[in-house]
């Protein structure tokens, strides 16, 4: 169980709950740590908790029948995911990997379903979240088929600053070029080359240990 102050820090959606809903959410969450490179779950595993990244960076990925690894999304600190799987009560349809030492907030399914059935504010958040994720995965198909490496990187990075998935995200993100490459399905060298191009175009700034987004709207549309 976590404290109320900690829940407010790691879950922006909790700010809109009533006192009773907030307390129910707090009592239903525990935290667990994973080392860099560790699998949180494999495709086909049961993970019945709704999951938030209290601190760290995750990769949602899958492996095709031909053996090709495909990155579906990255989840940064304070991002929450997995509501569809919890609602359907099914096994995970993807691998979940910690790209750095990561601490997860795990809400048990009973608490999630209670909030789903009783909280207007929580449902409003879920509708926006599910709609945004649907748009993300539809866009992913377009990226993979139509865009070159710099454009794919630009779009994938832009999702890490999406204001619906991360309320009021800071324009700076501590992330290595290796981690960006892993999220975008490209080598560190290609990620570096693509980042330099985007920096030259004034869309972001490469800094020691991270990047700062200068023009999020242009970054999200880059390549069109």
Steps between C-alpha positions, in 0.01 A plus 500: 500500500629849416446839664255759374775751421685241296187409304446865411858521371489191278136504379361824358158335455471463879466878542144491361370221726274553799651440843340154524615406148851627570526294817374187322760553226782557751424182693496296180851593376836346583838567341756261357848565358660354187865517393609630160434237234256300714176370355195615695300246305514296179229469242249247630570572868229605742554845651168595655612836637440836335850641476665838539866595466584663833854553374689366200441406138322201345477354152186323376611260229401188310668231292362402160480138389796567273705606802493875437486707820253789481482784753139611551545787746714649771366596842683767699473601867137566608351319201224242567401212273338157471141601569372306198662177618367545854148571376503192275672288767731343246868413466738771383536526124847650515838486676571768758867588555670745737747711299654635822455430870126551538246511780140408414176584680264201479128547565317172567217410265229518769589863575518588132157349435351677804623836367377409152152426636474788749714798398390746232840672506687172459280399206551836336876446527476145361298610195760764414785257562352219289419739216854639501657154508284390206626798303857415599483143374323596176773758443765238572393301192541813290844575645630152430381495140536857378759698696880510493712458813507868614123530460436174688722618781330841508152349526599244763673761715201733465274235659714517814388863535132444418298727737213250527717205601726720715323803643719812463818305417832677546663583163819336627536124523797315644556228242809360329539468126525124549160503672351713221633252246344210690165678512510578129637166381827638363870495586654755733697636204186553293323657799793739546496598132122555506515706820768723353282563194199587717719731708618680186137558408431659839262232627702385800825555681744218579637535853724294725292204610179607331308716254285813522209543262485846343201463267276204596237569233749504213677196646173302506433589134856466371526308175158591360 
